Amino acid sequence: MINERQERIVKLLHESNDWKTGKAISQIMSVSDRTIRSDIDAINKYYGNGLIISSVKNGYKINPEAMSVLPQEMKSCIPQNSKERCNYILRELLTNKKEINLLNLQNEVFISGYTVDNDLKKVRKMLLPYKELKITRSKNFISLKGPEKVKRELYKDLLSEETKGNFLNLDNIISLYKDFDFRKIKEILDKILKKYNYPIEIRHYLCC
């Protein structure tokens, strides 16, 4: 197994999608350049597919071909762009946490405070159709305020967006919520919909 710091290195390089020097990575991880070299070796030995490419001149970069064959749960936990980060923030507020520490968020997804502020503006825009919900901020913490009924509505729409409106393709969602049996719920929902001939209207509010 790779350790937590090594996993963070993989996420960092995958998120940046560009070369990063050992020195730059070592500063982010608060360790020495030598430790980073050891970490890179350990990562490549663990995955056995040259996941991280090294260059004396440029430093380190993720190998996209090697990354593409990693288990889905490894890739799905990494927000790739602003839209995915916005959905990630809302998902955390709705399912895992009553509030989010923005400094911890920066470390988790390797973005700057400036990027976090921009993402929060987009999150607030996403919430406009849900007039009773709002993001509140107190220093470095944010929380989602509003009625539970409206939060459940938002959660339903977020799931619909993440499955691209296709309830037959739940692999990504299942990897995100391992303690919830989505396949069983899908089977029950399919039976109910067929029994009552009830169509579902998919809403598309959630976009950055």
N, C-alpha and C positions, 0 to 999 in steps of 0.2 A: 504493500500500500504506500501511496505517497502521503506526505503529511499536509497539514492545513496550509502552510506557507507555499509549498510546491503547487498545491491546487490553485492558490491565489495567483501564482506566476502564470499558470496556464490560462486562467481567466483574463489576466491583465494583457497577455500577448494576443489572445483571441479577440478581446474587445478593441485593442488598438489597431489590429490588422496591419501592422507596420513594424519596421525594425526598431528595437530598443537596445541600447547599450547595457552591458552588465552593470556599469556604474549607476545608470538611471534606475534600473530595477532594484539594485541594492539600496538606493536611497529611499525608494518607495517601501521596501520591505524592512528597512532598518537593520540590515545585516551587511557583511563584507562582500566584496566582489568575489572572493574565493568561495564563500558560502553559496552564492548564486551559481557559480560554475558547477559546484557539487550538486546543487538542486536540479540544474538542467540535465546533468548526467543521470541522476536518479529518475527523473521524469521520463527520459527517453528509454532507459532500461526497463522501467515499469510498463510502459505502453508498447515498447518493442517495435515501433513503427516510425521512428524519426519524427516524432510529433513536433519538436522544436528544432528549427534550422539555425545553425550558428555560422557567423562570419567574423573573421578577425577585424575587418574594417567596420562593419555595420552593427554587430552585436548579435541579437537573437530575434527570431520571427517565428510565428506559428506556421506549420505546414498545413495548408488548407485541405489537401487531399487526405492527410492522416487524420485531421480533425473531423472530416466528414464521416469517418467510419467509427468514431467513438460512440459509446452507448448514448441513446437519446437523452437520458436523464442528466448526463454530463453537459450536453449542449443546451438543453432547454432551460437550465438554471441561469444562463448568462444572457442578460438583456443585450440585444445586438444594436439597438438604435434608440432614438428618443421615444418613439411610439411604444416600444417594448418596455422601456424604463417607466413610462407613464403607467402602463398596465401593471407593471411589477409593483409600483408604489401603491396603487389602488388595491391590488390583490393582498398586499401585506396588511394594509389598513383594514381590509374587510375580513380577513381570515386568521391572521397570525398575531397581530399586534393592535393595541389600542392607540399607540402612537409610535412614530418612527424618529429615531435620532438621526438627523441629517448628516452628521459627521461620520457615523457608522455607515450610512448609506453610501457616502462617497468612497469609503474603503471597500465596501462590498462589490460595487460595480465599477470602481476605478474611474471616477469622474470628478471634475472640479466643483467647487462651490458655485461658480458661475453657471455651469451646466445644470446643476441641481435647481437653481433659481429659475432657469429657463424651462426646465421640465415641469416645475410646479405651476408655472403660468399656463402650460398646456393642460395639466391635470385640472386646473380650475375651469378651463374652457370646456373640457370634457364633461364637467359636472353641471354645465348650464341647463341641460334638459331636466336635471334632477334638482328643482329649485329649492327643495328643503335641505339639501346636502351642501356642506361647505368644508373646505380645508381651513383649519385654524393653526396658527403658528405661535409658539412661545419659545423665543430664543432659538435653540437648535432642534426643537422638537415640533412635529406636525401631527395632527390628529384629524379624523373625519367625524364631523358632527351632523346629526340629523336623525330622523325616525328610523327604527329598525326595518320597517316595511319598505321604505325607499331604498335603504341599503341593500335589502334582498333583491329589489328590482335591478339595482345597479349591478349586483353580483351576477344575476341571471344574464344580463346583457353582456357583461364582460366575458362570461363563459361562452356565450354565443359567438362573440367576436373572435375568441381564441380558437374556436373550432371551425371558423370560417363559415358558420351557418350550416355545417354538415355534422349532424349528430351521429353519423356512422363512422366518423374519423375522430376518435377520442384519444389517440395514443399520446399526444402532447399533454392533454389535460390530465390523463391518468398519471403521467410521470410527475406532474406537479403536485397532485393531491393523492398521495399513496395510501392514506388512511380512509379514503372514501371510495366505495365500490360503484364507480360510474357505470360500469357495464351492466350491473344489476339494475341500477336506476334506469338506464336506457331501455332495458328489456321491459320493465314495468311501464315506462312511459309509452313505448311503442304499442303495447297491448291496450292501454287506455285510449290512446289516440285512434287506434283502429276500431275499437269498440264503439266509440261515440262519433267517429268520422269527423274529428276535430282538427282543423289545420292550425299550424303555428306561424305566427307572424314574427319574423326575425327583425329586430331593430338594429340600426347601424349608427348609434350615437357615438360609440367609443372610437375616436380617432384623434390623432394629434395634428 
